[in-house]
Amino acid sequence: MKNLATRRSEAWTEHGRNLYCPHSPDYKPCSTEYCAHYNPDTNECVHVEAAQAQVAIAESLRMLAGTVRVNRWGESSIMVINKGL
């Protein structure tokens, strides 16, 4: 995924418009390094990072849920597969 500065630059050069922050008052244009939501360590918006983390968590939970097995007595267990990790 392209970082915030790259997406902002492409939006301006390709479409003649700026990115806008839905979390700022009055829906102001994204100002990257001058924005309180900007993370200079990753060159990304903290809201995008949070969304990416939520997707990763959801994918992990989906995989974990696929390992749960219920026997005929209603008891749950997790199937563990050793993949040589």
Long-range contacts (C-beta under 8 A, 24 or more apart in sequence): 1-52, 3-42, 3-43, 3-44, 4-30, 4-32, 4-38, 4-43, 4-44, 4-45, 4-48, 5-32, 5-43, 8-32, 21-45, 23-47
